[in-house]
Amino acid sequence: MSDLTFPLNGDLANRPTAVRRAADAEDRAAGCCCPVFTCPAAIIGPQGETGPAGPQGETGPAGPQGETGPAGPQGETGPAGPQGETGPAGPQGETGPAGPQGETGPAGLTPSFTVGTVTAGDTPSVTITGEAPDFVLNFVLPNTVTAQE
């Protein structure tokens, strides 16, 4: 393989062509001290401009779950929400136990019954007229029975 060689002294602009020569392992190992430098990696030019940023790399794997932190302080109670709609009626519940005996009420009026009319008819019946406590009973008796006055 050949390396491009540049002189260490003198002006390169005054040279019509660059000199090429074969670089062998012996020259490099011996640390050649000739006026021609044969190692292109040793030639350093001025710093170039920074190139554009490369593309975003892939997201790495998620780290382990951290410990749960302490609980924060109790927040303030928020305002009450609006009244919701009434839900459907539930099923009939079981009958509860009997309540205690109530107090005795006042004495009622004693009714009185008076026989009003007695008439003959095909269908026997009794009707009650009048108002409490004075009731009147009106009878309709079958034709086979004789009414008495």
C-alpha positions as CSV (number, residue, x, y, z in Angstrom):
1,M,0.0,0.0,0.0
2,S,1.2,3.5,-0.7
3,D,0.8,6.6,1.4
4,L,0.8,10.1,0.1
5,T,3.9,11.9,1.3
6,F,4.4,15.6,2.2
7,P,7.7,17.3,2.8
8,L,8.3,18.7,6.4
9,N,10.1,21.8,5.3
10,G,9.4,24.0,2.3
11,D,6.2,25.4,0.8
12,L,3.8,22.9,-0.8
13,A,2.5,25.6,-3.1
14,N,5.9,25.7,-4.9
15,R,5.9,21.9,-5.6
16,P,4.3,20.9,-8.8
17,T,3.3,17.4,-7.6
18,A,3.1,15.4,-4.4
19,V,5.7,12.7,-4.1
20,R,4.5,9.2,-3.6
21,R,6.5,6.4,-2.2
22,A,5.9,3.0,-0.7
23,A,5.7,2.9,3.0
24,D,7.0,-0.4,4.4
25,A,7.0,-1.7,7.8
26,E,10.8,-1.2,8.2
27,D,10.6,2.6,7.6
28,R,7.8,2.9,10.2
29,A,9.5,0.7,12.7
30,A,12.8,2.5,12.3
31,G,11.2,5.9,12.9
32,C,12.4,7.3,9.6
33,C,14.0,10.8,10.0
34,C,14.1,11.8,6.4
35,P,12.7,15.2,5.3
36,V,9.6,13.5,3.9
37,F,6.9,12.5,6.4
38,T,5.0,9.4,5.4
39,C,2.2,9.0,8.0
40,P,-1.0,10.7,6.8
41,A,-2.7,10.2,10.3
42,A,-0.2,12.7,11.8
43,I,-1.3,15.6,9.6
44,I,-3.8,17.7,11.5
45,G,-5.8,20.5,9.9
46,P,-8.0,23.2,11.5
47,Q,-11.1,22.3,13.5
48,G,-14.1,21.9,11.3
49,E,-17.7,23.1,12.0
50,T,-20.0,20.9,14.1
51,G,-22.1,18.7,12.0
52,P,-25.9,18.4,12.2
53,A,-27.5,16.4,15.1
54,G,-28.1,12.8,14.4
55,P,-31.6,11.2,14.6
56,Q,-33.3,10.6,17.9
57,G,-32.4,7.2,19.3
58,E,-35.0,4.6,20.5
59,T,-36.4,4.9,24.0
60,G,-34.7,2.6,26.4
61,P,-36.5,0.1,28.6
62,A,-38.5,1.3,31.6
63,G,-36.7,1.4,34.9
64,P,-37.9,-0.5,38.0
65,Q,-41.0,0.9,39.9
66,G,-40.0,3.3,42.6
67,E,-41.2,3.2,46.2
68,T,-44.5,4.8,47.0
69,G,-44.1,8.2,48.5
70,P,-45.8,9.5,51.7
71,A,-49.4,10.4,51.6
72,G,-50.2,14.0,51.0
73,P,-52.4,16.2,53.3
74,Q,-56.2,15.8,53.3
75,G,-57.8,18.0,50.7
76,E,-60.7,20.3,51.3
77,T,-64.2,18.9,50.9
78,G,-65.7,19.7,47.5
79,P,-69.2,21.2,47.0
80,A,-72.2,18.9,47.1
81,G,-73.3,17.5,43.7
82,P,-76.8,17.9,42.3
83,Q,-79.7,15.7,43.5
84,G,-79.9,12.5,41.5
85,E,-83.1,11.1,40.0
86,T,-85.3,8.9,42.2
87,G,-84.6,5.3,41.5
88,P,-87.3,2.6,41.0
89,A,-89.2,1.3,44.0
90,G,-87.8,-1.7,45.6
91,P,-89.7,-4.9,46.4
92,Q,-92.2,-5.1,49.3
93,G,-90.6,-5.8,52.6
94,E,-91.7,-8.3,55.1
95,T,-94.4,-7.4,57.6
96,G,-92.9,-6.0,60.8
97,P,-93.9,-7.1,64.3
98,A,-97.1,-5.9,65.9
99,G,-97.0,-2.6,67.7
100,P,-98.0,-2.1,71.3
101,Q,-101.6,-2.0,72.4
102,G,-103.2,1.4,72.0
103,E,-105.2,3.2,74.7
104,T,-108.9,2.5,75.0
105,G,-110.9,5.0,73.1
106,P,-114.0,6.9,74.4
107,A,-117.3,5.0,74.7
108,G,-119.4,5.0,71.5
109,L,-123.1,5.6,71.2
110,T,-125.4,2.7,71.8
111,P,-127.5,2.2,68.6
112,S,-131.3,1.8,68.7
113,F,-133.2,-0.1,66.0
114,T,-136.8,0.6,65.1
115,V,-138.8,-1.5,62.7
116,G,-140.0,0.7,59.9
117,T,-142.0,-1.0,57.1
118,V,-142.7,-4.7,56.4
119,T,-143.9,-5.5,52.9
120,A,-144.4,-8.6,50.8
121,G,-142.2,-9.3,47.8
122,D,-140.5,-12.0,45.7
123,T,-137.0,-11.6,47.2
124,P,-136.6,-11.2,50.9
125,S,-134.4,-8.2,52.0
126,V,-133.7,-5.8,54.9
127,T,-132.6,-2.2,54.5
128,I,-131.3,0.1,57.2
129,T,-132.2,3.8,57.1
130,G,-131.9,6.6,59.6
131,E,-128.7,8.0,61.2
132,A,-126.6,6.8,64.1
133,P,-127.6,6.0,66.8
134,D,-131.2,5.8,65.6
135,F,-131.6,3.2,62.8
136,V,-134.8,2.1,61.1
137,L,-135.1,-1.5,59.7
138,N,-137.3,-2.0,56.6
139,F,-138.2,-5.6,55.7
140,V,-139.4,-7.3,52.4
141,L,-140.7,-10.8,53.1
142,P,-141.7,-13.5,50.6
143,N,-145.4,-13.7,49.6
144,T,-145.9,-16.9,51.6
145,V,-145.5,-15.0,54.9
146,T,-148.3,-12.8,56.0
147,A,-147.3,-9.5,57.3
148,Q,-148.7,-8.4,60.7
149,E,-149.3,-4.9,61.7
